[in-house]
Every structure is written in C-alpha cells, then in structure tokens.
Amino acid sequence: MTILKPSTSPEPSPESLTFAELGINSALCSVLPAGLKHPTRVQQLAIPAILAGRDVLALSQTGSGKTLAFGLPLLQAIHQQLESVSSSASNAQALVLVPTRELAQQVTMALHAPASKLSSSLNIQLLCGGIAQEEQLVELTAKPQLIVATPGRLLDLCTQSHISLDSIKYLVLDEADRLLEMGFWPDVQKLMAMMPKRKQTLLFSATLPEALDSLAGKLLTNNPQRVEASTRNAVAADIEERLYLVNKGSKAQALIALLKQYRWPQVLVFISARDDADAIAKRLLKAGINAAALHGEKDQTVRSQTLSDFKAHRIHVLVATDLMARGIHVDALPVVINLDLPTSAPVYVHRIGRTARAGANGLAISLVCHGEMPSLTAIRNLTARELPLASLADFPVTDKPSERVREDGTDNKVAPKRPPRDKQANRRSLNKHSIKAFKGKR
C-alpha cells in the first residue's frame, strides 16, 4: 500500500492550492461554500487519490475536513454519471456508513448543501434509526444516488428488500475504527456481502488502533493508498489539555465550581453512563446552570432538538455520552470537559477533538480520580503525551490509591489478602445467616 504522510510528501502552501488543482471540476467548485477557499491537508492528499479510483485509508485529526475529502469526489463522480445518462432513476451508487445517528445527519447536511446546488436530480438519502421507517420508504421512491446510513437501519431495510446495494460503486466507512469494532463489524460485513466486489472503498478516521490495521488492509484491494495527514492518533496542536486529580465523589462539585468560575459561553461535558448524564444535568440546573443531557436512550426528536439548541447557544452546557464524541461539529466550541475518562483510549482523542476544530483554539479539561489511572496510562501511551495531573484549588484529594493500582497506573493483578480474623468472622456470619434461613417464622 502506498503511504502518503506529511513528512514524506511535499506540502503545497494552503494559501495557493485550490480545489480545482486537486481535480475538482468547475461545476462543483462553483457551489462550494463561500468561506471554503483552500483545501485542508487531508483533502490535499485524499482527493486526488480518490479521483484516480484508488482505495484509500485516510487518517487525520478531528475537525480537519474529512467529510468533504471523500464527499467532493463522490458528488463529482455521481454528477458526471447523471449527466452522461440523463436520468435520475438509477439505484444508489455511493454509500457512506457512520456509527451514530447524529453523525449521519451531519454528514448528510454537509453533502446536501453543494449537491442541491449542483443538480436537482442528485438525491442524498439519510437512513438511520429514530426516524419512522415508513417515512424513509417514501423518500426512497426518489431513487437516491448517495446514501448516508447507520449499519443497523440500513441492514433492516435491505433484509426487507426495500433497498438494493447491488449498484454500489463507492463505499465509505466514516469513523472507520468504530465500524471495524465488533459492535458494528458483523452488520458491516453483511452489508458488504450485498454489494458488488468491484467497488472503490474509502476508510476515514481520526484514530486507528494497530489491532485494526490488518483488518482495514484486507478491505482495500484496489491499488490502495494510505493517507496520513497527521501523526497516528494525534491530538490537534491547538487543543490545550488540563488534567486535575480529584476525589471520585467530588467530581460534580468540581464541575460546577469550574463552570461558575470561568463562565465559558459553551461547554460540552462527556460522561460514560447514560443515567449519570441525566443526573449531572439535573444537578447543574439546580445550581443555576443552563444545561441538558444527550444520550442514546432519548427519543430521536429530543436528541435532534437538544443538539440543535446547543449549537444555537440556547443550551450552554451539554452533558453527553460518547454518541457526541465522533464527528459532531459545533462551531467554535471553546471547552470540552471529561467528567470521567473513557475506558477506550481512542475515544479520548475523539472527545477532546470536538473543540479546536477548523483551526480554532480549544481547551480540554479532564477530572481524574485514582481509580482511572489505568485509563490515563492507556491514553498517555496512545497519544505519546505526558498529560501531567495537577491539583484543583479548593478540592484537596483525600481518596487513597487502590492497592491494586501502582503509581504508574498499572494493575498489580494481585488482590490484597484478607487477615485471617476477617475470614473467620465472615465464616461465622455466613453460618449464622445459613441457620436463620432454615428456621421457621415464629
């Protein structure tokens, strides 16, 4: 596989290079957003390879313009095909698979803007859960040429014979590392079995663990090219990272104190558990902070409205699970706070990548307790960053590290032995409970 990296390929000046020079035709260039003058690094490297018909694995930081890096070549190819046959009645030619509904909606919106100006017959269809299937079936009668979908909903429609994938010429796995994991991979495999073997496959992601490298390589067979627009698993240089060691039980109070002290105009707070997201949002509201929770158990209409309200600054603090960690763009989001560290190190990179997008600066704060040291060690190893822990004013740490966790964050894997007296006491208690269980009621 040919590999293009920043260090091994000439980097044209972004102020001078144009989309036309990458091979984007004049018709598509004329409908690009007014503020989009020059291609980003991943667009510079990926677009020519995609237009040349090669399979591509593109690794680039969050917020670097990956959607248009694959989207513009797809729109150009589909538009040229429509013009050559003068018909919009063909089956779908391109499929973009994404892991979450929110990302599916965002990708659809990003591609629909230039597509609608390019041609009235170039149809893009969003297929994801949370939307009535009957409604989507009606929209499918318009014969979309490009489909953006989550794997589960698309597989449902395919198995019910509502849609065919036998005309797919271009397949994109956006946030490819997530789609290659076991949670999605079985469905992705089933969908790929319904497509022609001869197609162009494009994998895009901000992170790619080494364990998934070989699997990704097996999917790319057509003169593949690997594009590394940034160092593997890298954090954007414009993100300032601060990590504070706090007691586990003090995290909510510390979050409230930070929000009240700095009064940032907009903050995205990440938390792993859905129930905890609701509980934290309620505590923030009680503290006088305009907040809301967003997670997968909420109705899709509520999810869409909550995200819309946050982007429009009608909600100042959004407490979200990791469905917001990947790909979701919020203009000029100044701060991301990890109320807990993710157990998966790549998720950390995606979480903090919601800030400092499109060249802006951003701040990422993580509140870390002793029990999260193994997760912190994994994040340090993945990102090759020191990530020192600081103390937070007015929140002294009184919790003690677990005996199972060394100071470097690794697990001793040896549980501390109980004193003999404790064992004997436990046996006596167990015997008492056992005897009582067999005594009749008086």
C-alpha positions in Angstrom: 0.0 0.0 0.0 1.3 3.4 -1.0 1.6 5.7 2.0 1.4 9.5 2.0 2.5 11.3 5.1 3.2 14.9 6.0 6.8 14.1 6.4 7.3 12.2 3.2 5.2 14.2 0.7 5.6 17.8 -0.5 3.1 20.1 1.2 1.8 22.8 -1.0 1.0 26.1 0.5 -2.6 26.1 1.6 -2.9 29.7 0.6 -2.1 28.9 -3.0 -3.5 25.4 -3.6 -7.1 25.3 -4.9 -9.7 22.6 -5.2 -9.5 22.9 -9.0 -5.9 21.9 -8.8 -6.8 18.8 -6.9 -9.1 17.7 -9.8 -12.5 19.1 -8.6 -14.3 20.3 -11.7 -15.6 23.9 -12.2 -19.2 23.0 -11.7 -18.6 21.6 -8.2 -16.1 24.3 -7.3 -18.7 27.0 -8.1 -21.1 25.6 -5.5 -18.7 25.2 -2.6 -19.4 27.4 0.5 -18.1 30.9 0.2 -15.7 30.5 3.1 -14.1 27.4 1.6 -11.3 28.7 -0.5 -8.4 26.3 0.1 -8.3 22.5 0.8 -7.1 21.2 4.1 -4.2 18.8 4.4 -6.3 15.6 4.3 -8.2 17.0 1.4 -5.0 17.7 -0.5 -3.8 14.2 0.0 -7.0 12.2 -0.3 -9.0 13.9 -3.1 -6.5 13.2 -6.0 -6.2 9.5 -4.9 -10.0 9.1 -4.8 -10.5 10.8 -8.1 -7.9 8.4 -9.5 -10.1 5.5 -8.5 -7.8 4.1 -5.8 -8.9 2.6 -2.4 -7.9 4.9 0.4 -7.3 4.7 4.1 -7.2 8.3 5.4 -6.1 9.1 8.9 -6.5 12.7 10.0 -7.2 14.7 13.2 -10.7 15.5 14.2 -12.1 18.7 12.6 -9.7 18.5 9.7 -12.2 18.3 6.8 -12.6 14.6 6.3 -16.2 14.8 5.2 -15.5 16.9 2.1 -12.3 14.9 1.5 -14.5 11.9 0.5 -17.7 13.8 -0.2 -16.5 16.1 -3.0 -15.1 13.2 -5.2 -18.3 11.2 -4.7 -20.5 14.2 -5.7 -18.4 14.8 -8.7 -18.5 11.2 -9.9 -22.2 10.9 -9.3 -23.0 14.2 -11.1 -20.9 13.2 -14.1 -22.8 9.8 -14.3 -26.1 11.6 -14.1 -25.2 13.9 -16.9 -24.0 11.1 -19.1 -27.2 9.0 -18.8 -29.5 12.0 -18.4 -31.5 10.0 -15.8 -32.0 10.0 -12.0 -33.7 6.7 -11.9 -30.6 4.6 -11.2 -30.1 2.7 -7.9 -27.7 4.1 -5.3 -24.1 4.4 -6.4 -22.5 5.6 -3.2 -22.9 4.6 0.4 -21.4 6.3 3.4 -21.7 4.3 6.7 -21.3 6.0 10.0 -21.7 4.8 13.6 -24.2 7.3 15.1 -27.4 9.0 14.0 -26.1 12.4 14.9 -23.1 11.9 12.6 -25.3 10.6 9.9 -27.4 13.7 10.0 -24.3 15.9 10.0 -22.7 14.2 7.0 -26.0 14.4 5.1 -26.3 18.1 5.7 -22.7 18.8 4.8 -23.1 17.0 1.4 -26.6 18.1 0.7 -25.6 21.8 0.6 -23.3 21.6 -2.5 -25.3 18.7 -4.1 -28.6 20.6 -4.2 -26.9 23.5 -6.0 -25.0 21.1 -8.3 -28.1 19.3 -9.6 -31.7 19.0 -8.7 -31.6 15.3 -9.6 -28.7 14.4 -7.3 -30.5 12.9 -4.4 -29.0 12.1 -1.0 -30.9 9.9 1.5 -30.4 9.7 5.2 -31.2 6.2 6.7 -30.8 5.8 10.4 -32.8 4.7 13.5 -35.1 7.0 15.4 -36.9 8.0 12.2 -40.1 6.3 11.1 -39.3 3.6 8.6 -42.4 4.4 6.6 -41.2 8.0 6.2 -37.9 6.7 4.8 -39.6 4.3 2.4 -41.4 7.2 0.9 -38.2 9.2 0.4 -36.5 6.2 -1.2 -39.0 6.4 -4.1 -37.0 9.4 -5.2 -34.2 6.9 -6.1 -31.2 8.5 -4.2 -27.8 8.1 -5.7 -26.0 8.6 -2.4 -27.0 7.1 0.9 -25.7 8.1 4.3 -26.7 5.4 6.8 -26.1 3.7 10.2 -25.5 0.0 9.7 -28.5 -1.3 11.7 -31.2 0.6 9.9 -29.7 0.0 6.5 -29.5 -3.7 7.2 -33.1 -3.8 8.2 -34.2 -2.1 5.0 -32.0 -4.4 2.9 -33.2 -7.6 4.5 -36.8 -6.5 3.9 -35.9 -5.9 0.2 -36.8 -2.2 0.4 -33.4 -1.2 -0.9 -30.7 -2.9 -3.1 -27.0 -2.4 -2.8 -26.1 -4.2 -6.0 -25.2 -1.0 -7.8 -22.9 0.5 -5.2 -19.7 1.7 -6.8 -18.3 3.7 -3.8 -18.3 2.6 -0.2 -17.1 5.0 2.6 -16.6 3.9 6.2 -16.5 7.2 8.2 -15.1 6.8 11.7 -13.8 3.5 10.3 -12.1 2.4 13.5 -15.5 2.3 15.3 -17.2 0.5 12.4 -14.5 -2.2 12.3 -15.0 -3.0 16.0 -17.2 -5.9 17.0 -20.2 -3.8 17.9 -20.7 -2.8 14.2 -18.5 -5.1 12.2 -20.9 -8.1 11.8 -23.6 -5.8 10.3 -21.0 -4.1 8.1 -19.9 -7.5 6.8 -23.5 -8.4 6.0 -24.0 -5.2 4.1 -20.7 -5.6 2.2 -21.8 -9.1 1.1 -24.8 -7.4 -0.6 -22.5 -5.1 -2.7 -20.5 -5.8 -5.8 -17.0 -7.0 -5.1 -15.6 -4.4 -7.6 -16.1 -1.1 -5.9 -14.0 1.7 -4.5 -13.6 1.5 -0.7 -12.6 4.5 1.4 -11.8 4.4 5.1 -11.7 7.6 7.1 -10.9 8.1 10.8 -9.1 10.2 13.3 -7.7 7.2 15.1 -6.9 3.6 14.1 -5.6 1.2 16.8 -2.8 -1.1 15.5 -5.0 -4.1 16.2 -7.4 -3.0 13.4 -4.7 -2.2 10.9 -4.7 -5.7 9.3 -8.5 -5.8 9.0 -8.5 -2.4 7.4 -5.8 -3.5 4.9 -7.9 -6.6 3.9 -10.8 -4.3 2.8 -8.6 -2.2 0.5 -7.6 -4.2 -2.6 -7.8 -1.7 -5.5 -4.3 -0.2 -5.7 -4.7 1.2 -2.1 -3.2 4.4 -0.8 -2.8 5.3 2.8 -3.1 9.0 3.6 -1.7 10.1 7.0 -2.4 13.8 7.2 -1.3 13.8 10.8 0.6 11.6 13.2 -1.4 8.4 14.0 -3.8 9.0 17.0 -2.6 12.6 17.3 -4.3 15.3 19.3 -4.7 18.7 17.5 -1.9 21.1 18.4 -4.5 23.8 19.0 -6.0 21.9 22.0 -4.8 22.8 25.5 -5.1 19.8 27.8 -5.5 20.2 31.5 -5.9 17.2 33.8 -6.9 17.5 37.5 -6.7 14.8 40.2 -9.9 15.0 42.3 -11.8 12.7 44.6 -14.3 10.5 42.8 -17.2 11.9 44.9 -16.1 15.5 44.3 -16.3 15.5 40.5 -19.8 17.0 40.3 -19.0 19.8 42.7 -15.7 20.4 40.9 -17.5 20.7 37.6 -20.0 23.2 39.0 -17.1 25.2 40.5 -15.3 25.4 37.2 -18.4 26.4 35.2 -19.2 29.1 37.7 -15.7 30.4 37.9 -14.9 30.7 34.2 -18.4 31.2 32.8 -17.4 29.8 29.4 -20.1 30.6 26.8 -20.5 27.0 25.8 -19.2 23.7 27.3 -19.5 20.1 26.2 -19.3 17.7 29.2 -18.6 14.0 28.5 -19.6 11.2 30.8 -19.8 7.5 30.1 -23.1 6.4 31.7 -26.5 7.5 30.4 -28.1 7.6 33.9 -25.2 9.7 35.1 -25.7 12.2 32.2 -29.2 12.9 33.3 -28.3 13.1 37.0 -25.4 15.6 36.3 -27.6 17.7 34.0 -30.2 17.9 36.9 -27.5 19.0 39.4 -26.3 21.7 37.0 -29.8 23.0 36.5 -30.3 23.1 40.3 -27.1 25.1 40.6 -28.5 27.7 38.1 -26.5 26.5 35.1 -28.4 26.2 31.8 -27.8 22.5 30.9 -29.2 19.5 29.2 -28.4 15.8 28.8 -27.9 13.9 25.5 -27.7 10.1 25.2 -28.9 7.2 23.2 -31.9 6.4 25.3 -33.6 9.6 24.5 -36.2 9.9 21.7 -34.6 10.9 18.4 -36.7 14.0 18.1 -35.5 15.1 21.6 -31.9 14.2 20.6 -32.1 16.3 17.4 -33.7 19.3 19.2 -31.2 19.2 22.1 -28.2 19.2 19.7 -29.8 22.0 17.7 -30.4 24.0 20.8 -26.8 23.5 21.9 -25.4 24.6 18.5 -27.7 27.7 18.6 -26.4 28.6 22.2 -29.9 28.1 23.7 -28.2 25.5 25.9 -24.9 26.5 27.5 -23.7 23.1 28.9 -24.4 19.8 27.2 -23.8 16.7 29.2 -23.4 13.9 26.7 -22.3 10.3 26.3 -19.9 9.2 23.6 -22.5 9.4 20.8 -21.3 13.1 20.7 -17.6 12.1 20.7 -17.2 11.3 17.0 -17.5 13.7 14.0 -20.1 16.1 15.5 -19.1 19.7 14.7 -20.0 22.6 16.8 -18.8 26.0 15.6 -16.1 27.5 17.8 -16.8 25.2 20.8 -14.3 26.6 23.4 -14.3 23.9 26.1 -14.7 20.1 26.4 -14.7 18.6 29.9 -14.3 14.9 30.6 -16.1 14.2 33.9 -14.7 10.7 33.6 -12.1 9.2 31.4 -13.2 6.8 28.7 -12.0 3.2 29.1 -11.1 3.2 25.4 -8.1 5.5 24.8 -9.0 6.4 21.2 -12.3 7.8 22.5 -10.4 10.4 24.5 -8.9 11.7 21.2 -12.3 11.9 19.6 -13.9 13.5 22.7 -11.4 16.4 23.0 -11.5 16.8 19.2 -14.9 18.4 19.5 -13.0 21.6 20.4 -10.3 23.4 18.4 -12.0 22.4 15.1 -11.2 24.0 11.7 -8.0 25.7 13.1 -9.6 27.3 16.1 -8.1 27.1 19.6 -9.7 25.0 22.4 -9.4 23.8 25.9 -9.9 20.2 27.1 -10.2 19.5 30.9 -10.3 16.1 32.4 -11.3 15.4 36.0 -9.4 12.2 37.0 -9.7 10.1 40.2 -7.3 7.4 41.4 -9.4 4.6 40.0 -9.0 5.9 36.5 -5.2 5.6 36.4 -5.2 2.6 34.1 -7.3 4.6 31.6 -5.0 7.6 31.9 -1.9 5.3 31.3 -3.6 3.9 28.1 -4.3 7.4 26.9 -0.8 8.5 27.5 0.6 5.5 25.6 -1.7 6.1 22.7 -1.1 9.8 22.3 2.5 9.8 23.4 1.8 12.8 25.6 2.8 13.2 29.2 -0.5 14.6 30.4 0.6 15.5 33.9 -2.0 15.7 36.7 -2.5 19.0 38.6 -4.4 19.8 41.8 -7.6 21.7 41.6 -8.0 24.7 44.0 -10.5 24.1 46.9 -10.7 20.3 46.0 -8.0 18.5 48.0 -7.6 14.9 47.3 -8.3 12.7 50.3 -9.0 9.4 48.5 -6.2 6.8 48.5 -5.0 4.9 45.5 -6.3 1.4 45.2 -3.9 -1.3 46.4 -4.4 -3.0 43.1 -3.1 0.0 41.1 0.5 1.0 41.0 1.6 4.7 41.0 2.2 4.4 37.2 -1.5 3.4 36.7 -1.0 -0.3 36.0 -2.8 -3.1 37.8 -0.9 -5.2 40.3 -3.3 -8.1 39.4 -2.8 -9.4 42.9 -5.7 -8.8 45.3 -4.7 -8.0 48.8 -5.1 -10.9 51.2 -7.6 -10.6 54.0 -6.4 -11.0 57.5 -7.2 -14.5 59.0 -9.6 -12.9 61.5 -11.7 -11.4 58.8 -12.0 -14.8 57.1 -13.1 -16.4 60.3 -15.5 -13.7 61.1 -17.0 -14.0 57.6 -17.5 -17.7 58.0 -19.2 -17.2 61.4 -21.5 -14.6 59.8 -22.3 -16.9 56.9 -23.1 -19.8 59.3 -25.5 -17.6 61.3 -27.3 -16.5 58.1 -27.5 -20.1 56.9 -29.0 -21.3 60.1 -31.5 -18.5 60.2 -32.6 -19.3 56.7 -33.8 -22.7 57.7 -35.6 -21.6 61.0 -39.3 -21.3 60.7 -41.1 -18.0 61.4 -42.3 -17.5 64.9 
